[in-house]
Amino acid sequence: MKTSIPRTLLTAIPALAAAGCTENPAPRPNVIFILMDDAGYGDFGCYGQQKIETPNIDALSELGIRFTDMYSAAPLSSPARCGLLTGRHAGHAQIRANDEMTARGDVWNHEAMLRDSTLEGQAPLKAGTPTLGSVMRQGGYRTAMIGKWHLNSDPQGFDFWSILVGQGEYYSPLFIENGEERIEPGYVTDVITDKAIGFLERRDKSRPFAMLYYHKAPHRNWMPAQRHLGINDDRVFPEPFNLLDDYSGRGSAARGQAMEIGRDMWPEWDLKLMTPEQLAQSYVLETSGDANKDDVSRANDWRSSVMQYQAAYNRMTPEERANWDRAYAPRIAEYERMKGRVSQEELTRWKYQQYMKDYCAVIKGVDENVGRLLDYLEEIGELDNTIIVYTSDQGFFLGEHGWFDKRFMYEECQRTPLLVRYPKAVAAGVRTKALAMNIDLAPTFVDMAGLEVPADMQGRSLKGVLTSGGKTPEAWRTGVYYHYYEYPSWHSVKRHYGVRTNDYKLIHFYNDVDEWELYDLKKDPHEMCNVYNDPGYAPVRSDMHARLEKLQQECGDTDPCEREYEFFRGADRL
């Protein structure tokens, strides 16, 4: 497998620097939409981090435009993906949460959600909902969706689709391909790329193509490819300064979450701390008889951790398992020596190092495969004819505030990367601070294709930013809106909504709490100190409330605290 930066990417830099961009961009560009799962803006060298080597992804930044202020409207996988696909805020596209749990009764019952669009969770998109895929297909494009879908429905608007089932597996993943289930031998990141290249090989060359190339990686539980086992064993990763955050500058939401590396990261599933002998045993979940309480309790039940890891481990071939066992044996031995002999602080720091070793190894696999796909585009002469978009569904905590996972409106998970390369219309090496959102991407690439943007797409086309050298258009947005719905559920992050401007962020936590947070992002970029009740910020607070209410009206989120609809009517039983 090639892992170097494609030759075209390297040789095009001087020419693009001199010419900026061509005067006559192709009217029908191809589009490849690269999506990584749970990869934040801070995960790549082009955004300043030095922990992970990502030369192929970084090259997209050098030869295109890098958005420094790109935000997710709903940093949770399914709602974020729905926003990317439809250009609509989560409250307008039926998908507000990840789960479709029947255990919660009518509240999270799939059939009930089909009957009542006000209910929350994973109801499929309504038939006929305009999406990036359907609009491009109607406009004459050959369309494909390949990789992690995670929208609890068959893809709509695609000529070809091959999607992972649910979250997908890292080894020997199960796909549904145009309605047919098949297990694909190998490592998921490689398999997804093989399928993407296969689609391009079989494409109708008389038509432009639009392909969604969606990776599972680096989603939990961060299982590296065989070739990357142990590559970071000798590294010591620098810790975030707030790894041991005590949340003294925030309210109950920050203190009450269940996503701390030291306390909530599962030794088995997350850290791979099980021997082959332990993995060979049988485990059974115990139930309490109360479905609602049982669902929540299982989230922290070690049996769930063990069984998930066991299932993932057993998907490997005997040879792969043997390599895996050798790679993780030293970690397991070190953990056994530490248990009961070190402080909680020391254990947290150790867990952080193991987390980063696996996470960075998984990212490396994606970067290699992005390079492989770009190499293929160069070989077939389509690299410069293709709009290449790289982004993520949301960011992810890598130890900041002591956390892993996502969900909070804090920068690490609200802010995402966005890179766009298209030398026929986008100048090389551009940086832009134009406020962008994930819901902007569908209307943007419909617009770039010369097609009419559907009126019900709420995002704004970024074409003007892309083709002007990154200039912020007149009358552009001055704030971004956010709403997180999934509570009570995994990781116990309270429901909240808010607005972020260039300088400030206002957040309201609601449902079983009523707390406001305000951050001065210039003075406090890491969001350590809530200044909402500081008298010196009274004018700012008033202005931010006005901005928030205006955005809620624009987004149609006119019942943000859910006073009219209580989506989780069974919450009092949890």
C-alpha positions as CSV (number, residue, x, y, z in Angstrom):
1,M,0.0,0.0,0.0
2,K,1.2,3.5,-0.9
3,T,1.5,5.8,2.0
4,S,3.3,8.8,0.5
5,I,1.8,12.0,-0.6
6,P,0.6,11.7,-4.2
7,R,3.0,13.2,-6.8
8,T,0.3,15.5,-8.1
9,L,-0.2,16.9,-4.7
10,L,3.5,17.7,-4.4
11,T,4.1,19.1,-7.8
12,A,1.0,21.2,-8.0
13,I,2.1,23.5,-5.1
14,P,4.3,25.9,-7.1
15,A,1.9,26.3,-10.0
16,L,-1.0,26.9,-7.7
17,A,0.9,29.4,-5.7
18,A,1.7,31.4,-8.8
19,A,-1.7,31.1,-10.5
20,G,-4.0,31.0,-7.5
21,C,-6.8,29.2,-9.4
22,T,-8.0,28.8,-12.9
23,E,-10.4,31.3,-14.3
24,N,-12.7,28.7,-15.8
25,P,-13.5,26.0,-13.3
26,A,-15.0,22.8,-14.6
27,P,-18.8,23.1,-14.5
28,R,-19.3,19.5,-13.5
29,P,-16.6,18.6,-11.0
30,N,-16.5,15.2,-9.3
31,V,-17.0,15.2,-5.5
32,I,-15.4,12.9,-2.9
33,F,-16.5,13.5,0.6
34,I,-14.1,12.0,3.2
35,L,-15.5,11.6,6.6
36,M,-13.7,10.4,9.7
37,D,-15.7,9.3,12.7
38,D,-14.9,11.3,16.0
39,A,-11.8,13.1,14.7
40,G,-11.5,16.6,16.0
41,Y,-9.7,19.6,14.5
42,G,-6.9,19.1,16.9
43,D,-6.0,15.6,15.5
44,F,-4.1,16.7,12.5
45,G,-0.7,18.3,11.8
46,C,-2.2,21.0,9.6
47,Y,-4.2,22.2,12.7
48,G,-1.1,22.4,14.8
49,Q,-1.0,19.1,16.8
50,Q,2.2,17.1,16.9
51,K,1.0,13.8,18.4
52,I,-0.3,12.1,15.2
53,E,1.5,11.9,11.8
54,T,-1.1,12.7,9.1
55,P,1.0,13.6,6.0
56,N,-1.7,12.8,3.4
57,I,-4.5,14.7,5.1
58,D,-2.2,17.6,5.8
59,A,-1.3,17.8,2.1
60,L,-5.0,18.5,1.4
61,S,-4.6,21.6,3.5
62,E,-1.4,22.8,1.7
63,L,-3.1,22.4,-1.7
64,G,-6.5,23.7,-0.8
65,I,-8.4,25.7,1.9
66,R,-8.4,25.1,5.6
67,F,-11.4,26.2,7.7
68,T,-10.3,27.2,11.2
69,D,-13.8,27.8,12.5
70,M,-15.9,24.8,11.4
71,Y,-18.5,23.6,13.9
72,S,-21.0,20.7,14.3
73,A,-24.6,21.6,15.0
74,A,-25.0,18.4,16.9
75,P,-21.8,16.6,18.0
76,L,-23.1,13.1,18.2
77,S,-22.6,10.6,15.3
78,S,-26.1,10.1,13.9
79,P,-27.5,13.6,14.2
80,A,-24.3,15.1,12.9
81,R,-24.3,12.7,9.9
82,C,-27.9,13.6,9.3
83,G,-27.0,17.2,9.2
84,L,-24.1,16.6,6.8
85,L,-26.4,14.7,4.5
86,T,-29.5,16.9,4.6
87,G,-28.2,20.4,5.4
88,R,-30.7,20.6,8.2
89,H,-30.5,21.1,11.9
90,A,-31.1,18.0,14.1
91,G,-34.5,19.2,15.1
92,H,-35.7,19.2,11.5
93,A,-34.6,15.8,10.2
94,Q,-36.1,13.2,12.6
95,I,-32.7,12.1,13.9
96,R,-31.7,13.7,17.2
97,A,-29.9,10.9,19.0
98,N,-27.9,7.7,18.3
99,D,-30.2,5.1,19.8
100,E,-33.4,3.4,18.8
101,M,-33.9,1.6,22.1
102,T,-37.2,-0.2,22.4
103,A,-36.6,-0.7,26.1
104,R,-37.7,2.9,26.8
105,G,-41.2,2.3,25.7
106,D,-43.0,4.6,23.3
107,V,-40.4,7.3,23.8
108,W,-37.7,5.5,22.0
109,N,-39.8,2.9,20.2
110,H,-39.0,2.9,16.5
111,E,-42.6,2.4,15.3
112,A,-43.8,5.1,17.6
113,M,-41.2,7.5,16.1
114,L,-42.5,6.7,12.7
115,R,-46.0,7.7,13.9
116,D,-44.9,10.8,15.8
117,S,-42.1,12.9,14.4
118,T,-41.8,14.8,17.7
119,L,-40.3,11.7,19.4
120,E,-36.6,11.4,19.5
121,G,-34.0,9.0,18.3
122,Q,-33.3,7.0,15.1
123,A,-36.4,7.3,12.9
124,P,-35.4,7.0,9.3
125,L,-35.3,10.0,7.1
126,K,-38.7,10.6,5.5
127,A,-38.9,9.2,2.0
128,G,-38.1,12.0,-0.5
129,T,-36.1,14.1,2.0
130,P,-33.6,16.0,-0.2
131,T,-30.1,14.9,0.6
132,L,-26.7,15.5,-0.9
133,G,-26.8,12.1,-2.6
134,S,-30.4,12.4,-4.0
135,V,-29.9,16.0,-5.4
136,M,-26.6,15.1,-7.0
137,R,-28.1,11.9,-8.5
138,Q,-31.1,13.8,-9.9
139,G,-28.6,16.3,-11.4
140,G,-26.9,13.6,-13.4
141,Y,-24.2,12.4,-11.1
142,R,-23.2,8.8,-10.4
143,T,-23.5,8.6,-6.6
144,A,-22.1,6.2,-4.0
145,M,-22.2,5.8,-0.2
146,I,-19.4,3.7,1.1
147,G,-18.4,3.0,4.8
148,K,-20.1,4.0,8.0
149,W,-23.7,5.1,7.6
150,H,-25.1,4.9,11.1
151,L,-28.5,6.3,10.2
152,N,-30.7,3.3,10.9
153,S,-32.0,3.1,7.4
154,D,-30.9,2.1,3.9
155,P,-29.2,5.0,2.1
156,Q,-31.4,7.0,-0.2
157,G,-30.3,8.7,-3.4
158,F,-27.3,6.5,-4.2
159,D,-26.6,4.4,-7.3
160,F,-24.3,2.2,-5.2
161,W,-24.0,1.8,-1.5
162,S,-22.0,-0.5,0.8
163,I,-22.4,0.4,4.4
164,L,-21.3,-0.9,7.8
165,V,-24.0,-2.3,10.0
166,G,-24.5,0.0,13.0
167,Q,-21.1,1.2,14.4
168,G,-19.3,-1.4,12.3
169,E,-16.4,-3.6,13.3
170,Y,-12.6,-3.1,12.9
171,Y,-11.9,-6.6,11.8
172,S,-13.8,-8.7,9.2
173,P,-16.6,-6.1,9.1
174,L,-20.2,-6.9,8.2
175,F,-21.5,-4.7,5.3
176,I,-24.8,-4.3,3.6
177,E,-24.2,-3.7,-0.1
178,N,-27.2,-2.6,-2.1
179,G,-29.4,-4.7,0.3
180,E,-27.2,-7.8,0.5
181,E,-25.2,-8.6,3.7
182,R,-21.6,-9.7,3.4
183,I,-18.7,-10.1,5.7
184,E,-15.5,-8.6,4.2
185,P,-12.2,-10.1,5.4
186,G,-9.5,-7.6,6.5
187,Y,-9.2,-4.4,8.3
188,V,-12.2,-2.0,8.0
189,T,-10.2,1.1,6.9
190,D,-8.5,-0.8,4.1
191,V,-11.8,-2.5,3.1
192,I,-13.7,0.8,2.8
193,T,-10.9,2.2,0.6
194,D,-10.9,-1.0,-1.6
195,K,-14.7,-0.5,-2.1
196,A,-14.2,3.2,-2.9
197,I,-11.6,2.4,-5.5
198,G,-13.7,-0.4,-6.9
199,F,-16.6,2.0,-7.4
200,L,-14.3,4.4,-9.3
201,E,-13.0,1.6,-11.5
202,R,-16.5,0.5,-12.4
203,R,-17.9,4.1,-12.8
204,D,-19.8,5.4,-15.9
205,K,-17.1,7.6,-17.3
206,S,-19.6,9.7,-19.2
207,R,-21.0,11.1,-15.9
208,P,-19.4,12.9,-13.0
209,F,-19.4,11.1,-9.7
210,A,-20.2,12.0,-6.2
211,M,-18.9,9.6,-3.5
212,L,-19.3,9.7,0.2
213,Y,-16.2,7.9,1.6
214,Y,-17.0,7.5,5.3
215,H,-14.6,5.8,7.8
216,K,-15.4,4.0,11.0
217,A,-12.0,5.0,12.4
218,P,-11.1,6.4,14.8
219,H,-14.3,5.5,16.7
220,R,-14.2,3.7,20.0
221,N,-12.6,1.2,20.8
222,W,-9.6,2.2,18.6
223,M,-8.4,-1.1,17.3
224,P,-5.2,-0.6,15.1
225,A,-4.5,-2.5,11.9
226,Q,-2.2,-5.5,12.2
227,R,0.7,-3.5,10.6
228,H,0.3,-0.8,13.2
229,L,0.3,-3.0,16.4
230,G,2.8,-1.6,18.9
231,I,4.0,1.3,16.7
232,N,3.6,3.7,19.6
233,D,4.7,1.6,22.4
234,D,7.9,3.6,23.0
235,R,6.2,7.0,22.8
236,V,5.2,9.2,25.7
237,F,2.5,11.5,24.7
238,P,2.4,15.0,26.2
239,E,-0.6,15.4,28.6
240,P,-3.2,18.1,28.2
241,F,-2.7,20.6,31.0
242,N,-6.3,19.9,32.2
243,L,-6.1,16.1,32.2
244,L,-6.8,16.2,35.9
245,D,-9.5,18.9,35.8
246,D,-11.6,19.1,38.9
247,Y,-14.4,21.1,37.1
248,S,-14.3,23.8,39.8
249,G,-15.0,26.5,37.2
250,R,-18.1,24.9,35.8
251,G,-21.5,23.6,36.9
252,S,-23.1,20.2,37.6
253,A,-23.1,19.1,34.0
254,A,-19.3,19.0,33.8
255,R,-19.1,17.3,37.2
256,G,-21.9,14.8,36.6
257,Q,-20.8,13.3,33.3
258,A,-19.5,9.7,32.9
259,M,-16.7,10.0,30.4
260,E,-13.6,10.4,32.5
261,I,-10.6,8.5,31.4
262,G,-9.6,7.5,34.9
263,R,-13.1,6.6,36.1
264,D,-15.2,5.6,33.1
265,M,-12.9,4.2,30.4
266,W,-13.4,0.4,30.3
267,P,-10.3,-1.6,31.0
268,E,-11.4,-4.5,28.7
269,W,-13.2,-2.8,25.8
270,D,-11.2,0.4,25.6
271,L,-7.8,-0.6,26.9
272,K,-7.7,-4.2,25.7
273,L,-6.7,-5.5,29.1
274,M,-7.8,-9.1,28.7
275,T,-5.6,-12.2,28.2
276,P,-6.4,-14.9,25.6
277,E,-7.6,-17.2,28.5
278,Q,-10.0,-14.6,29.8
279,L,-11.3,-13.9,26.3
280,A,-12.0,-17.7,25.8
281,Q,-14.5,-17.7,28.7
282,S,-18.3,-17.3,28.5
283,Y,-20.0,-14.2,29.9
284,V,-23.7,-13.4,30.3
285,L,-25.3,-10.0,31.1
286,E,-27.5,-9.9,34.2
287,T,-30.8,-8.1,34.1
288,S,-32.7,-6.4,36.9
289,G,-36.1,-6.8,35.4
290,D,-36.6,-3.1,35.0
291,A,-35.8,-2.3,31.4
292,N,-35.2,1.4,31.8
293,K,-32.9,1.2,34.8
294,D,-31.2,-1.9,33.3
295,D,-30.3,0.0,30.2
296,V,-28.5,2.7,32.1
297,S,-26.7,0.3,34.5
298,R,-25.4,-1.8,31.7
299,A,-23.5,1.1,30.3
300,N,-21.1,0.8,33.2
301,D,-21.3,-2.9,33.7
302,W,-18.0,-4.7,33.2
303,R,-19.7,-7.6,31.5
304,S,-20.8,-5.3,28.7
305,S,-17.2,-4.2,28.3
306,V,-15.9,-7.8,28.3
307,M,-18.5,-9.1,25.9
308,Q,-18.0,-6.2,23.4
309,Y,-14.2,-6.8,23.4
310,Q,-14.7,-10.5,23.1
311,A,-16.9,-10.2,20.1
312,A,-14.4,-7.8,18.4
313,Y,-11.5,-10.1,19.2
314,N,-13.2,-13.2,17.8
315,R,-13.7,-11.5,14.4
316,M,-9.9,-11.8,13.9
317,T,-8.3,-14.8,12.2
318,P,-6.2,-17.1,14.4
319,E,-3.0,-15.5,13.0
320,E,-4.3,-12.0,13.7
321,R,-5.3,-12.9,17.2
322,A,-1.8,-14.3,17.8
323,N,-0.2,-11.1,16.7
324,W,-2.7,-9.1,18.8
325,D,-1.9,-11.2,21.9
326,R,1.8,-10.6,21.5
327,A,1.3,-6.9,21.0
328,Y,-0.9,-6.3,24.1
329,A,0.8,-8.8,26.5
330,P,3.2,-6.2,27.8
331,R,0.4,-3.7,28.5
332,I,-1.6,-6.3,30.4
333,A,1.4,-7.3,32.5
334,E,2.1,-3.7,33.3
335,Y,-1.5,-3.2,34.4
336,E,-1.4,-6.2,36.6
337,R,1.7,-4.9,38.3
338,M,0.0,-1.5,38.9
339,K,-3.4,-2.6,40.2
340,G,-3.9,-1.7,43.8
341,R,-0.3,-0.2,44.0
342,V,-0.7,3.2,42.4
343,S,-2.9,6.3,43.0
344,Q,-5.9,7.2,41.0
345,E,-4.0,10.1,39.5
346,E,-1.2,7.8,38.3
347,L,-3.7,5.3,36.9
348,T,-5.5,8.1,35.0
349,R,-2.2,9.2,33.5
350,W,-1.3,5.6,32.5
351,K,-4.7,5.0,30.9
352,Y,-4.3,8.3,28.9
353,Q,-1.1,7.0,27.5
354,Q,-2.6,3.7,26.4
355,Y,-5.6,5.5,24.9
356,M,-3.4,7.8,22.8
357,K,-1.2,4.9,21.6
358,D,-4.2,3.1,20.1
359,Y,-6.0,6.2,18.9
360,C,-2.9,7.5,17.0
361,A,-2.3,4.1,15.5
362,V,-5.9,4.0,14.2
363,I,-5.6,7.5,12.7
364,K,-2.4,6.4,10.9
365,G,-4.4,3.8,9.1
366,V,-6.9,6.4,7.8
367,D,-4.2,8.7,6.6
368,E,-2.5,5.9,4.7
369,N,-5.7,5.1,3.0
370,V,-6.5,8.7,2.1
371,G,-3.1,8.7,0.4
372,R,-4.0,5.5,-1.4
373,L,-7.2,6.9,-2.7
374,L,-5.5,10.1,-3.9
375,D,-2.9,8.1,-5.6
376,Y,-5.6,6.2,-7.5
377,L,-7.3,9.5,-8.5
378,E,-4.0,10.7,-9.9
379,E,-3.5,7.5,-11.8
380,I,-6.8,7.7,-13.6
381,G,-6.4,11.5,-14.3
382,E,-9.3,12.6,-12.1
383,L,-7.4,14.2,-9.1
384,D,-7.6,17.8,-10.3
385,N,-11.2,17.3,-11.6
386,T,-12.5,16.3,-8.2
387,I,-13.5,18.4,-5.2
388,I,-12.0,16.6,-2.3
389,V,-13.5,17.3,1.0
390,Y,-12.2,16.2,4.4
391,T,-14.1,16.6,7.6
392,S,-15.5,14.8,10.6
393,D,-19.0,14.3,12.2
394,Q,-17.8,15.9,15.4
395,G,-14.6,16.3,17.5
396,F,-13.5,14.1,20.3
397,F,-11.8,14.7,23.7
398,L,-8.3,13.4,23.8
399,G,-7.8,13.8,27.5
400,E,-8.9,17.5,27.7
401,H,-10.8,18.0,31.0
402,G,-9.9,14.4,31.7
403,W,-12.4,13.1,29.1
404,F,-12.8,10.9,26.2
405,D,-15.8,10.8,23.8
406,K,-17.8,13.9,22.7
407,R,-21.3,15.4,23.2
408,F,-20.4,18.6,25.1
409,M,-20.6,22.0,23.4
410,Y,-17.0,22.6,24.4
411,E,-14.5,23.3,21.6
412,E,-12.9,19.9,21.5
413,C,-16.0,18.2,20.2
414,Q,-18.1,21.1,18.7
415,R,-15.2,22.2,16.5
416,T,-14.2,20.0,13.6
417,P,-11.7,20.0,10.7
418,L,-12.7,21.0,7.2
419,L,-10.3,20.9,4.3
420,V,-11.3,21.3,0.6
421,R,-9.0,20.8,-2.4
422,Y,-10.1,21.7,-5.9
423,P,-7.4,23.5,-7.9
424,K,-9.8,24.6,-10.6
425,A,-11.6,26.9,-8.2
426,V,-9.9,26.8,-4.8
427,A,-6.5,28.5,-4.3
428,A,-3.8,26.6,-2.6
429,G,-2.7,27.1,1.0
430,V,-5.7,29.3,2.0
431,R,-6.8,29.7,5.6
432,T,-10.3,31.1,6.4
433,K,-12.0,32.1,9.6
434,A,-15.4,32.2,8.0
435,L,-17.8,30.5,10.5
436,A,-18.9,27.3,8.9
437,M,-21.2,24.4,10.0
438,N,-21.6,20.8,9.1
439,I,-25.1,21.6,7.7
440,D,-23.4,23.9,5.1
441,L,-21.7,21.0,3.3
442,A,-24.7,19.5,1.4
443,P,-25.8,22.9,-0.1
444,T,-22.2,23.8,-0.8
445,F,-21.4,20.9,-3.1
446,V,-24.8,20.9,-4.7
447,D,-24.0,24.6,-5.5
448,M,-20.5,23.7,-6.7
449,A,-22.0,21.2,-9.1
450,G,-24.1,23.9,-10.6
451,L,-27.4,22.5,-9.3
452,E,-30.2,24.2,-7.5
453,V,-30.0,24.0,-3.7
454,P,-33.3,22.7,-2.2
455,A,-35.1,25.4,-0.3
456,D,-35.4,23.2,2.9
457,M,-31.7,22.9,3.3
458,Q,-30.9,25.2,6.3
459,G,-27.2,25.4,5.8
460,R,-25.5,28.0,3.7
461,S,-23.4,27.4,0.6
462,L,-19.7,27.9,1.2
463,K,-19.0,28.4,-2.5
464,G,-18.3,32.1,-2.1
465,V,-15.7,31.3,0.6
466,L,-14.1,28.6,-1.5
467,T,-13.8,30.6,-4.7
468,S,-12.7,33.9,-3.2
469,G,-9.5,32.9,-1.5
470,G,-11.3,32.3,1.8
471,K,-13.0,35.7,2.2
472,T,-16.0,35.9,4.5
473,P,-19.0,36.9,2.4
474,E,-21.0,40.0,3.3
475,A,-23.9,39.4,5.7
476,W,-22.4,36.1,6.7
477,R,-23.3,34.4,10.0
478,T,-21.7,35.8,13.2
479,G,-22.6,32.8,15.4
480,V,-23.3,29.1,15.2
481,Y,-26.1,27.2,16.9
482,Y,-25.9,23.9,18.7
483,H,-28.3,21.5,20.4
484,Y,-27.6,18.2,22.1
485,Y,-30.6,16.0,23.0
486,E,-29.5,12.6,24.1
487,Y,-30.0,12.5,27.9
488,P,-30.4,10.4,30.0
489,S,-28.2,8.0,28.1
490,W,-24.6,7.1,27.5
491,H,-22.0,9.2,29.3
492,S,-24.7,11.2,31.2
493,V,-24.1,14.5,29.4
494,K,-27.0,16.9,30.2
495,R,-29.1,18.2,27.4
496,H,-28.0,21.6,26.3
497,Y,-28.1,24.2,23.6
498,G,-26.1,27.3,22.9
499,V,-24.5,29.8,20.6
500,R,-20.8,30.4,19.7
501,T,-19.5,33.6,18.2
502,N,-15.9,34.5,17.4
503,D,-15.3,35.7,21.0
504,Y,-17.8,34.1,23.3
505,K,-19.9,31.0,24.0
506,L,-23.2,30.8,25.8
507,I,-24.6,27.4,26.9
508,H,-27.8,26.4,28.6
509,F,-28.0,23.0,30.3
510,Y,-31.7,22.0,30.9
511,N,-34.1,19.0,31.4
512,D,-33.3,18.0,35.0
513,V,-31.0,21.1,35.6
514,D,-31.3,24.7,34.7
515,E,-27.8,26.1,34.4
516,W,-26.1,28.7,32.2
517,E,-22.4,28.9,31.2
518,L,-20.6,31.8,29.5
519,Y,-17.0,31.6,28.3
520,D,-14.7,34.4,27.1
521,L,-12.9,32.5,24.4
522,K,-10.2,35.0,23.9
523,K,-9.1,35.0,27.6
524,D,-10.2,31.4,28.3
525,P,-9.9,29.3,25.1
526,H,-10.0,26.0,27.1
527,E,-13.3,26.9,28.7
528,M,-12.1,26.5,32.3
529,C,-14.0,29.3,34.0
530,N,-17.7,30.1,33.6
531,V,-18.3,33.9,33.8
532,Y,-22.0,33.9,33.4
533,N,-22.6,35.4,36.8
534,D,-19.7,37.8,36.6
535,P,-21.2,41.4,36.8
536,G,-18.4,42.6,34.4
537,Y,-19.9,40.4,31.7
538,A,-23.5,41.6,32.0
539,P,-23.5,43.4,28.6
540,V,-21.9,40.4,26.9
541,R,-24.4,38.0,28.6
542,S,-27.4,40.2,27.4
543,D,-26.0,40.3,23.8
544,M,-25.4,36.5,23.7
545,H,-28.9,35.8,24.9
546,A,-30.3,38.0,22.1
547,R,-28.1,36.2,19.5
548,L,-29.2,32.8,20.9
549,E,-32.9,33.6,20.6
550,K,-32.4,35.0,17.1
551,L,-30.6,31.8,15.9
552,Q,-33.3,29.6,17.5
553,Q,-35.9,31.4,15.5
554,E,-33.9,31.1,12.3
555,C,-33.3,27.4,12.9
556,G,-36.9,26.8,13.9
557,D,-35.9,25.5,17.3
558,T,-38.7,27.4,19.0
559,D,-39.2,25.0,22.0
560,P,-35.5,24.5,22.9
561,C,-36.2,23.4,26.5
562,E,-38.8,21.0,25.4
563,R,-41.6,22.4,27.4
564,E,-44.2,21.5,24.8
565,Y,-42.8,18.0,24.1
566,E,-41.1,15.9,26.7
567,F,-39.1,13.5,24.5
568,F,-38.1,11.2,27.4
569,R,-41.3,10.8,29.3
570,G,-39.8,7.8,31.1
571,A,-36.9,9.8,32.5
572,D,-38.4,9.9,36.0
573,R,-38.0,6.1,36.1
574,L,-34.3,6.1,35.4
